[in-house]
Every structure is written in structure tokens, then in C-alpha cells.
Amino acid sequence: MKQIPTLALTMGDPCGIGPEIAAKAMHTLKDQKALHLFLIGDIHVMEQAIALVQKPLTLNPIDHPSQAKFTPGCLNILPVSDLSNHPLTTGVPTAETGKAMVDSITKAVDLAMDGSCHGVVTGPIHKVALKLSGSEFHGHTELLASRTKSKEFAMMMAGDRLKVVLATIHIPLSEVVQRLSTQKITDLIGLTSRSLKERFGIRNPRIGVAGLNPHAGEEGLFGDEESRIISPAVARARQLDPQSIISDPMPPDTIFFKAAEGHFDAVVCMYHDQGLIPFKMVHFHDGVNTTLGLPIIRTSVDHGTAYDIAWKNRADEGSLLAAIRMAANQAKHLIQANTPL
């Protein structure tokens, strides 16, 4: 009998759209035949979310995933907080809501690390809530890397038509060049290739590498980073991974079109907006954030807490559904390969 992927879904920031899109997604996936999904969060908050979205869901509190009942309409919830006496104000996180948010993430990671579930799907969080909780981290990626003791990791934004991996993320544009190095890009290409093979089942990945400058430098007319930093990284990556097809540094104004047309399985980008602008043009409603390099599967929505529409039953669960399905597919590849989680 084939093993069914079991996934932990975190509620996200209680003051944002996380709880309501979780309820909507759990309703959409109510039969749970292809995957087993349980939620980690707050019972009181989820009761309110279910009432808000008016879905026929019944909460089933559990202490461990082994106690879950994967039957239609059953929302298994592993509580890590009790906000029943703490009034929620939309868009106004507190130390208590921030701690509830962080505790759901750390519990999910710990369960995945000890093999109690196959992966983690995280709801949207807010940096202010993280700070109020006392966390030292600025976002999911850093928190997850620390919790899993991962040294090599990267953020991939993934969809059916386009996948991008970022060499640098949340830094000023003026600092990008000094943060790039041949070794860093070589390692990132290698990590991207391994992840495409192991998590996406692509035997011979085709990886596009974006140049930094207009026209990829135009042979040095518009900058030498391509010849000085990126091209040596490509050459080294090809030596280390002859099974993958890795492009020379390509002009950023054409590489994403080619990738979206199916010529590449992923594009390695040099900075945040270089990759995120074209990605969100294609996958604004169904994009998924997945963290490469962790010993566990982790996917997330490609949007924030949307405080402006939170708790108004206006939030769309499309990105969360895509994140759940991508995590399940990654888990299936690892299960089939008999790869340890």
C-alpha cells in the first residue's frame, strides 16, 4: 500500500488571514484521500475562523498526529496556545499572538524532524509579530534554518510555469554585488539542482542562470560581474554536476520568458526583485515559497498576512492550496525514493 503524505499546516499570524485561509483550504481538501493534513494552532482562533468562512468543519483536538482522524469534514488541530481570553484585533499583533504564531512553527518543525509527519506547510506571518514574540529572526526561512541546524539553504518561489531561486534576498540593491561570490553562486546552482532532482523528480534539471547587468554585461560594456563572478560559478557547477544542463549567464530581460515557455526548470537569480517581479507576474495567485536545503519539506504561501482584508472573509486560499499540494508532491517523491526525511 502506498504511503499517504502527512503534512502539518501552521495557522500563521492569528491577526492576519492565516486562520481563515486555513479553514477554507481544509474544507476544499476535506476528503484527504491523497494527503493527510492536520493543523497546528489555536482552537479558539480556528473556531472563529470556521464561523467566519461558514464551512462545515468539525474541530478534533489532538496531542499527536497519530491521533488524527482523516475523515471528511474533520479538522484535526494540535493546539499550542490558548487565546480564548485574549481579544484579537485585526492587523494588531501582540506578544501573545506573536508567541502563538511562533510556537506553531517550532512545533511543526519538531514533528517533521522526528518523523511524525512528512512536511510542513506554513501560514503567513508578520515581522512585527515575530519581534513582539521575542524571536531573533526576521522571517520563516531563518527560523527554520536555525531550528533544523541547516547551514546551506535558499528560498525558491515555485509554480507550474516558473521557478526562481535567489542568491540574495532582503538586502539593499546597493549591497548586492558585494554579497555575490563565485563560490556562493556555485553552491546555489548545486543546491537548486539537487532539490529539483530529489523534491521535484526531475532527473536532468535545466537551470537558467540570470546575469546581473543589462544584457548580461554585453561582454563587459555594462559591467564585468558576469565574466568575473557568475561565469566561473557556472563552469564549476557544470564540472560538479554533469547531469544537469546549466546555462551561461543570460540577459535578465529574456531568461524568464524562456523559463515560462518551458526551456528551464528553474532560474537562479542574483537578487530579490530580479526573480520576484517576473514570478509574481506569472504566479501571483498560486505561487509557492519552498525552502531548499532543509532536512524537512517546507512550503508556504507566496503572500503576507494581508491585514487590510483579514477577518473579512475576502482572502483567497489559492496559494495555500498550491503550497499544500506541492508539499505533498515533494513528500511523494521522497517516499518513492525511500529517502530519509
C-alpha angles and dihedrals in degrees: 000000000000115000114244115224114248115207134189115220117199118215095226124208108352089214093056137057095283098099096047096046088046090056092047092048093048089052092050090050094040097131091055093195095140097038141011114232130186130175130230115204144073124331095209093050093048092049087058092046093051091049090049097052092038097224123154097245128143120206117230111190114214136179095207136014090249088070095056122119109213098201129132113284095010116126107196110206129188104200120217098166143030114218094161091117095038114085114223120227114195111247094003110102121192135196088265096050090043091053091048088052094050094043091056090054096048092047091051092049092048092051091050091047093053093047097252090126136014099235150343130249112193128209120221119288135189128231092223090054089050091053093047090052090059094249118152092211131092098211150348097285097058092042092050093046091052094046092050094039091236118167100181115048141136142184118249122190106206139190137149093270104029138028122182131185121197127222091194127019129176103016133109115274089239090065099048098093095050091049093054122088137165091245093050093051092044090053092046093052089050093049091048091051094049091047093050089051098044103032102029101032095237107149098193108024120206107215124191117205116207120217119231101227134053110286087007088286096308091244092312099316093112101028140323101233091104095057096033102043116004104043093052088051091053092049092050093046090053090053092050095044113030091165092069127073109228122184128222113252104293132201108272092223092065108026096076093051089053091047093049088050090057104260094118134035092211140356123224107217130197100220143012105264094038088068103026099053096059091037094056091044087062103029108026094134102032106030120132131207111215125177116227123208099032120124087234134054113257129175131166144179118280094232142061136250093287093213090181093068101024119132092010096100090243100110119113117227095201097108092047092051089050090050092050093049093046092051090050091050092049089050091051091054091052092045091050091047089047087230116165113249 
